[in-house]
Every structure is written in structure tokens, then in C-alpha cells.
């Protein structure tokens, strides 16, 4: 990715700047974290602001990021920085109190609540690990704690992210979200591992009111073109009107989030998506999810 970014021509760098202006990236990992990252929260905010981006969302698997969002906004005004919390074991699993605490952090910038990610049953089993996990369903039904978390999301008008649960669980969670009147939901990299929503399942999620997130990640490896082809097929299958493009970057070995995000956007342009469609997926849809005018 870094090599690819370094070889961009002056013309394509200008295109990257145009693509990032006003764009929103909902999926960035930063330090401080228990996992080594390529950038810290303040650096991420500054870099995104300097590239003209409108907003970023800071993600940590094991801690809430509302406080980091507050500090980043204070240090670098001019960009919307949003935090969230993941229902992993470190916050007590499916814990409504952890959600409520996040809403009380200074500034009120904790807006996302994600179902379990690294500690989701689907993720642990997909990774073939033998360790504790957070169960969101049992015998084909959501556990009561999921419904309690969704109730807290509804109480505070937060955003529900599906996390790394199974496809079936993702749809169950969105049905419950719809039942409880949630206005904003997103299938977190829903068509990738370990969820693997099919096109039909993604369309069902969209009908329930959820956006489908497609993440670019690392597009510098040998499998880059295969990934690009798959992403384009998925977006066409679901329809850009229901899709949000994100980077899912911040890993130590990958490009910095804005650079990687720009590469992803340009790759989709080369697959035939129009500037209007890209605008919908990188600006309008994420702005709608965040409640930005």
C-alpha cells in the first residue's frame, strides 16, 4: 500500500485530494491501544483534517473511544471525530451500563455501539481459537442482554453496528433494532469475515434500515485485484444507495487511513463507479448515519 501510494502521479494525488475532501471514514483504529497501530488518535484527526475530510470514527476493540474523540476535537477543531464502544469482554460483554457510561463521557461524542467484535462467538470460531467469547444468540434467539443493549441504544439515539457476529445473528439484531425503533444501523464489514452476508442477506439488512459497510483495508498485496473485484461485485449487488465505504485501517503494516481510503475510492472508480455513486458511499450515506446535515 505504501509503495502504491508513493508512486501516485501528481495528477492522481490531486484526484486523491478531491476524493478525500468532505469524505467520512467510519472505521479507523488508533493508539493508545493494546494492539500496535500506525497512528494515534490525535495524529489521525490532524491528518484527516489536513486532507479535508469531514469526519472520522475512532475504533478500539477493548475500550470506549468517546474520550479520545473529545481530545481530538479539542486539539484539532474543524473535523468531526466520533467514538464508540464494542461489546467485548473487557467492557463486560453485552453491558448496557457500559453503553450508558460512554454517553456520559465529556463532549457526548460516543455515538456508536458495536455488537462483539474480537470476542464475538463467530469471530473466535472463525479464528479457530479456544478462548471465552460473548454469545449474542442461543437456540436461534437473541439473548436478553442484546435486547437490553439495543434498548439503551434507542434511549440515547445511538448508532448500532453489527460487529463480528454471524450473518444470521446480524439479521436478528437488525430486526430487534427495527422493532425497538432504532433509526441508524450499519452492518460492520458485513460481507467480509466472519459475517459473510450474502447479497440477498445484505439486501434484507438494508430493508431493515441498515447500511452495509464495505471496507478497503490493505489493497497492496498479491490478492489486491481479487479484493477489488469482489468489493465492486458486492456494491453492485446491494446498490450504492445502501453502501458505506470505509478504510478499516490503522494496522501497523498498512497505509495510513487517509491514503489507504483514497486508494480504495480510486479502485472503485476504476471499476466503473461514478463520482456521484462514490459521493453517496463516502459522504452522503455516512453523514446520514452520523446525523450530520
VEXDREN-2710 file (C-alpha; in Angstrom, 1 decimal):
% VEXDREN-2710
k/r/px/py/pz
1/UNK/0.0/0.0/0.0
2/UNK/2.8/2.4/1.0
3/UNK/4.6/1.6/-2.3
4/UNK/1.5/2.1/-4.3
5/UNK/0.8/5.5/-2.6
6/UNK/4.4/6.6/-3.2
7/UNK/4.1/6.0/-6.9
8/UNK/1.0/8.2/-7.4
9/UNK/1.4/10.8/-10.0
10/UNK/0.8/14.4/-9.4
11/UNK/-2.5/14.1/-11.2
12/UNK/-3.6/11.1/-9.2
13/UNK/-2.5/12.8/-5.9
14/UNK/-4.8/15.7/-6.9
15/UNK/-7.5/13.2/-7.5
16/UNK/-6.9/11.6/-4.1
17/UNK/-7.3/15.1/-2.5
18/UNK/-10.6/15.6/-4.3
19/UNK/-11.8/12.2/-3.2
20/UNK/-10.9/12.8/0.4
21/UNK/-12.4/16.3/0.6
22/UNK/-15.6/16.0/2.6
23/UNK/-15.2/12.2/2.9
24/UNK/-16.1/10.3/6.1
25/UNK/-14.2/7.2/7.3
26/UNK/-16.2/5.2/9.9
27/UNK/-13.5/2.6/10.6
28/UNK/-10.1/3.7/11.9
29/UNK/-8.0/2.1/14.6
30/UNK/-5.6/4.2/16.6
31/UNK/-3.3/4.3/19.5
32/UNK/-3.3/4.3/22.5
33/UNK/-4.3/0.6/22.2
34/UNK/-3.2/-2.8/23.4
35/UNK/-2.6/-3.6/19.7
36/UNK/0.2/-1.8/17.9
37/UNK/-1.2/0.8/15.5
38/UNK/0.2/3.0/12.7
39/UNK/-1.1/6.3/14.1
40/UNK/-2.6/7.7/17.3
41/UNK/-6.0/9.3/17.7
42/UNK/-4.7/12.9/17.6
43/UNK/-2.5/12.2/14.6
44/UNK/-5.5/10.6/12.8
45/UNK/-7.6/13.6/13.4
46/UNK/-5.0/16.1/12.2
47/UNK/-4.2/14.0/9.1
48/UNK/-7.8/13.7/8.2
49/UNK/-8.5/17.4/8.8
50/UNK/-5.5/18.4/6.8
51/UNK/-6.7/16.2/3.9
52/UNK/-10.1/18.0/4.0
53/UNK/-12.1/15.1/5.4
54/UNK/-15.3/15.8/7.2
55/UNK/-15.4/13.2/9.9
56/UNK/-13.7/10.0/11.2
57/UNK/-14.8/7.4/13.7
58/UNK/-12.2/6.0/16.1
59/UNK/-12.5/2.3/17.0
60/UNK/-10.9/0.2/19.7
61/UNK/-12.0/-3.4/20.3
62/UNK/-11.4/-3.3/24.0
63/UNK/-12.2/0.3/25.3
64/UNK/-14.6/3.1/24.6
65/UNK/-13.2/5.9/22.4
66/UNK/-15.5/8.8/23.3
67/UNK/-12.8/10.3/25.4
68/UNK/-10.3/10.2/22.6
69/UNK/-12.9/11.8/20.3
70/UNK/-13.2/14.6/22.8
71/UNK/-9.5/15.2/23.0
72/UNK/-9.0/15.0/19.2
73/UNK/-11.8/17.6/18.6
74/UNK/-10.3/19.9/21.2
75/UNK/-6.8/19.6/19.7
76/UNK/-7.9/19.8/16.0
77/UNK/-11.2/21.7/15.6
78/UNK/-12.7/21.6/12.2
79/UNK/-13.3/17.9/11.8
80/UNK/-16.0/15.7/13.4
81/UNK/-14.4/12.9/15.5
82/UNK/-16.7/10.3/16.8
83/UNK/-16.1/7.4/19.2
84/UNK/-17.9/4.3/20.2
85/UNK/-17.8/1.1/22.3
86/UNK/-17.6/-2.6/21.4
87/UNK/-19.5/-5.1/23.5
88/UNK/-16.4/-7.3/24.0
89/UNK/-15.3/-9.0/27.3
90/UNK/-13.3/-6.0/28.5
91/UNK/-16.4/-3.9/29.0
92/UNK/-18.4/-6.8/30.4
93/UNK/-19.7/-8.2/27.2
94/UNK/-23.3/-7.2/26.4
95/UNK/-23.3/-4.4/29.0
96/UNK/-26.0/-1.7/28.9
97/UNK/-24.2/0.2/31.7
98/UNK/-21.0/0.4/29.5
99/UNK/-23.2/2.0/26.8
100/UNK/-24.7/4.5/29.2
101/UNK/-21.3/5.4/30.6
102/UNK/-20.0/6.1/27.1
103/UNK/-22.8/8.6/26.6
104/UNK/-21.7/10.4/29.8
105/UNK/-18.1/11.0/28.7
106/UNK/-17.2/14.6/28.3
107/UNK/-18.5/16.1/25.0
108/UNK/-21.0/13.4/24.2
109/UNK/-19.0/12.2/21.2
110/UNK/-19.5/8.5/21.9
111/UNK/-22.2/7.6/19.3
112/UNK/-21.5/4.0/18.1
113/UNK/-22.3/0.8/19.9
114/UNK/-21.0/-2.3/18.2
115/UNK/-22.0/-5.8/19.0
116/UNK/-19.0/-8.0/19.9
117/UNK/-16.1/-7.9/17.5
118/UNK/-12.9/-9.8/18.5
119/UNK/-14.7/-11.5/21.3
120/UNK/-17.8/-12.5/19.2
121/UNK/-18.5/-16.2/19.1
122/UNK/-18.4/-16.1/15.3
123/UNK/-15.0/-14.4/15.3
124/UNK/-13.5/-16.8/17.9
125/UNK/-14.7/-19.8/16.0
126/UNK/-13.6/-18.4/12.6
127/UNK/-10.2/-17.8/14.0
128/UNK/-10.1/-21.4/15.4
129/UNK/-9.3/-20.1/18.9
130/UNK/-10.0/-21.7/22.2
131/UNK/-11.0/-18.9/24.5
132/UNK/-14.0/-17.2/26.0
133/UNK/-16.4/-15.4/23.8
134/UNK/-19.6/-13.3/24.0
135/UNK/-22.7/-15.1/22.9
136/UNK/-25.4/-13.0/21.3
137/UNK/-27.8/-15.8/20.4
138/UNK/-28.9/-19.1/21.7
139/UNK/-31.2/-21.7/20.0
140/UNK/-31.9/-19.3/17.2
141/UNK/-33.0/-16.4/19.5
142/UNK/-31.2/-13.3/20.7
143/UNK/-30.1/-13.4/24.4
144/UNK/-31.9/-10.9/26.6
145/UNK/-28.7/-8.9/27.1
146/UNK/-28.7/-8.0/23.4
147/UNK/-32.2/-6.6/23.7
148/UNK/-31.2/-4.6/26.8
149/UNK/-28.2/-3.1/24.9
150/UNK/-30.4/-2.2/22.0
151/UNK/-32.9/-0.6/24.4
152/UNK/-30.0/1.6/25.7
153/UNK/-29.0/2.5/22.1
154/UNK/-32.6/3.5/21.4
155/UNK/-32.8/5.5/24.7
156/UNK/-29.8/7.7/23.7
157/UNK/-30.4/7.7/19.9
158/UNK/-27.1/6.0/19.2
159/UNK/-25.9/4.0/16.2
160/UNK/-25.9/0.2/16.2
161/UNK/-23.0/-1.6/14.5
162/UNK/-23.3/-5.3/14.0
163/UNK/-19.7/-6.1/14.9
164/UNK/-18.2/-9.5/14.0
165/UNK/-21.2/-11.7/14.6
166/UNK/-22.7/-14.3/12.2
167/UNK/-24.9/-13.4/9.2
168/UNK/-27.9/-14.9/10.9
169/UNK/-27.2/-13.0/14.1
170/UNK/-26.7/-9.8/12.2
171/UNK/-30.2/-10.0/10.7
172/UNK/-31.7/-11.0/14.1
173/UNK/-30.0/-7.9/15.7
174/UNK/-31.3/-5.6/13.0
175/UNK/-34.8/-7.0/13.3
176/UNK/-34.7/-6.3/17.0
177/UNK/-33.3/-2.8/16.3
178/UNK/-36.1/-2.1/13.9
179/UNK/-38.6/-3.4/16.5
180/UNK/-37.2/-1.1/19.1
181/UNK/-37.3/1.9/16.8
182/UNK/-33.6/2.4/16.0
183/UNK/-33.0/5.0/13.3
184/UNK/-29.4/4.2/12.4
185/UNK/-27.7/0.8/11.9
186/UNK/-24.8/-0.5/10.0
187/UNK/-23.5/-4.0/9.1
188/UNK/-19.9/-3.7/10.1
189/UNK/-17.9/-5.0/7.1
190/UNK/-20.9/-7.2/6.8
191/UNK/-19.9/-9.1/3.7
192/UNK/-16.4/-10.0/5.0
193/UNK/-15.2/-12.5/7.5
194/UNK/-16.5/-13.7/9.8
195/UNK/-20.0/-12.5/9.0
196/UNK/-20.1/-13.2/5.2
197/UNK/-23.6/-11.8/4.4
198/UNK/-24.8/-12.9/1.0
199/UNK/-26.1/-10.3/-1.4
200/UNK/-29.7/-11.4/-0.5
201/UNK/-28.9/-11.1/3.2
202/UNK/-27.3/-7.7/2.8
203/UNK/-30.4/-6.5/0.9
204/UNK/-32.6/-7.8/3.7
205/UNK/-30.4/-5.9/6.2
206/UNK/-30.8/-2.8/4.1
207/UNK/-34.6/-3.2/4.1
208/UNK/-34.5/-3.3/7.9
209/UNK/-32.8/0.1/7.8
210/UNK/-29.1/-0.8/7.9
211/UNK/-26.3/0.5/5.8
212/UNK/-23.9/-2.2/4.5
213/UNK/-20.2/-1.3/5.2
214/UNK/-17.6/-2.3/2.6
215/UNK/-14.0/-1.8/3.9
216/UNK/-11.0/-1.5/1.7
217/UNK/-8.3/-2.5/4.1
218/UNK/-4.9/-3.4/2.6
219/UNK/-5.0/-3.2/-1.2
220/UNK/-1.3/-3.6/-1.8
221/UNK/-0.9/-7.4/-1.6
222/UNK/-1.0/-10.1/-4.2
223/UNK/-4.7/-10.5/-3.7
224/UNK/-5.5/-6.8/-4.2
225/UNK/-7.2/-7.2/-7.5
226/UNK/-9.3/-10.1/-6.3
227/UNK/-10.4/-8.0/-3.4
228/UNK/-11.2/-5.0/-5.6
229/UNK/-13.3/-7.2/-8.0
230/UNK/-15.1/-8.7/-5.0
231/UNK/-15.9/-5.3/-3.5
232/UNK/-17.2/-4.0/-6.8
233/UNK/-19.4/-7.1/-7.2
234/UNK/-20.8/-6.7/-3.7
235/UNK/-21.5/-3.0/-4.1
236/UNK/-23.3/-3.6/-7.4
237/UNK/-25.3/-6.4/-5.8
238/UNK/-26.5/-4.4/-2.9
239/UNK/-26.6/-1.0/-4.6
240/UNK/-24.6/2.1/-3.7
241/UNK/-27.6/3.7/-2.1
242/UNK/-27.3/1.2/0.8
243/UNK/-23.5/1.0/1.0
244/UNK/-20.9/2.9/3.1
245/UNK/-17.2/2.6/2.1
246/UNK/-14.7/2.7/4.9
247/UNK/-11.0/2.1/5.3
248/UNK/-10.7/-0.3/8.3
249/UNK/-7.1/0.9/8.6
250/UNK/-4.7/1.8/11.4
251/UNK/-2.8/-1.5/11.4
252/UNK/1.0/-1.1/11.8
253/UNK/1.9/-2.8/8.5
254/UNK/-0.7/-0.9/6.3
255/UNK/-1.0/2.5/4.8
256/UNK/-2.2/5.4/7.0
257/UNK/-6.0/5.6/6.9
258/UNK/-6.5/8.6/4.5
259/UNK/-4.0/7.3/2.0
260/UNK/-5.5/3.8/2.0
261/UNK/-9.0/5.2/1.9
262/UNK/-8.1/7.2/-1.2
263/UNK/-6.6/4.2/-2.9
264/UNK/-9.9/2.3/-2.2
265/UNK/-12.0/5.1/-3.6
266/UNK/-9.9/5.3/-6.8
267/UNK/-10.0/1.5/-7.2
268/UNK/-13.8/1.6/-7.2
269/UNK/-13.7/4.4/-9.7
270/UNK/-11.6/2.2/-12.0
271/UNK/-14.3/-0.5/-11.6
272/UNK/-16.8/1.9/-13.2
273/UNK/-18.5/3.6/-10.2
274/UNK/-19.3/7.2/-11.0
275/UNK/-18.3/10.2/-8.9
276/UNK/-21.9/10.6/-7.9
277/UNK/-22.0/7.0/-6.6
278/UNK/-18.7/7.4/-4.8
279/UNK/-20.0/10.6/-3.2
280/UNK/-23.1/8.7/-1.9
281/UNK/-20.9/5.9/-0.4
282/UNK/-18.2/8.1/1.1
283/UNK/-20.0/11.3/2.0
284/UNK/-23.8/11.2/1.9
285/UNK/-24.5/7.8/3.5
286/UNK/-22.0/8.1/6.3
287/UNK/-23.2/11.6/7.0
288/UNK/-26.8/10.4/7.2
289/UNK/-25.7/7.6/9.6
290/UNK/-23.8/10.1/11.8
291/UNK/-26.8/12.5/11.8
292/UNK/-24.7/15.2/10.1
293/UNK/-26.6/17.8/8.0
END
